[in-house]
């Protein structure tokens, strides 16, 4: 069987052994930890603040929108041109005949 009956204060022996171990050092940040964190934060914020203005992208948006309208397939651009210049009402009118 077990020899627990032979050692009535086994728990106390274990506690004595654990007390003999050195205490772990207090946990804390390493040297220069906060300065490295601050430097990394400053580096990331400097990279995010690139001087790109939104109005510089407006010509690209205009070109993209016009290409989308021309290639949309519903002839939106052609209909707007035909509304300005209506087609002749009869075929003879295009030849100058009456």
C-alpha positions in Angstrom: 0.0 0.0 0.0 1.1 3.5 0.4 3.5 4.7 3.1 1.3 7.7 4.0 0.4 6.1 7.3 4.2 5.9 8.1 4.7 9.6 7.4 2.0 11.6 9.2 3.6 15.0 8.5 4.5 14.6 4.9 2.6 17.8 4.0 4.8 19.7 6.5 7.9 18.2 5.0 6.9 19.4 1.5 6.1 22.8 2.8 9.5 23.0 4.4 11.2 22.0 1.2 9.2 24.7 -0.8 10.2 27.3 1.8 13.8 26.6 1.2 13.5 27.5 -2.5 14.6 31.0 -3.3 11.8 33.5 -3.9 11.3 34.5 -7.6 12.4 38.1 -8.4 9.7 40.7 -8.8 8.4 40.8 -12.3 9.0 44.1 -14.1 9.9 45.5 -17.4 13.5 45.2 -18.6 15.8 48.1 -18.9 14.9 50.8 -21.5 11.5 49.2 -22.1 9.5 52.4 -22.0 11.9 54.3 -24.2 11.7 51.5 -26.8 7.9 51.5 -26.6 7.8 55.3 -27.0 10.2 55.2 -30.0 8.1 52.5 -31.7 4.9 54.5 -31.2 6.5 57.7 -32.6 7.8 55.7 -35.6 4.3 54.3 -36.4 2.6 57.6 -36.0 5.1 59.4 -38.2 4.6 56.7 -40.9 0.8 57.2 -40.7 1.0 61.0 -41.2 2.2 61.0 -44.8 1.3 64.4 -46.5 -1.2 63.0 -49.0 -4.1 65.4 -49.6 -7.4 64.0 -50.6 -8.0 66.6 -53.2 -5.0 65.2 -55.1 -7.0 62.1 -55.8 -10.0 63.9 -57.3 -8.8 63.9 -60.9 -8.3 60.1 -60.7 -11.8 59.8 -59.3 -13.2 61.9 -62.2 -11.4 59.8 -64.8 -12.6 56.6 -63.2 -16.2 57.9 -63.1 -16.1 59.0 -66.7 -14.7 55.6 -67.8 -17.4 53.8 -65.8 -20.1 55.8 -67.5 -18.7 55.3 -71.0 -18.2 51.5 -70.5 -21.4 50.9 -68.5 -23.2 49.5 -71.5 -26.4 51.5 -71.1 -25.3 54.3 -73.5 -25.7 57.0 -70.9 -23.0 59.1 -72.5 -24.4 58.6 -76.0 -28.0 59.5 -74.9 -26.8 62.7 -73.4 -25.1 63.7 -76.7 -28.1 62.8 -78.7 -30.3 65.0 -76.5 -28.2 67.9 -77.4 -28.1 67.1 -81.1 -31.5 65.6 -82.0 -31.5 63.2 -85.1 -33.3 64.4 -88.2 -37.0 63.5 -88.3 -37.0 62.2 -91.9 -34.3 60.6 -94.1 -34.8 63.3 -96.7 -33.9 66.1 -94.2 -30.4 64.8 -93.9 -29.9 65.2 -97.7 -31.3 68.7 -97.9 -34.4 67.5 -99.8 -38.0 68.6 -99.1 
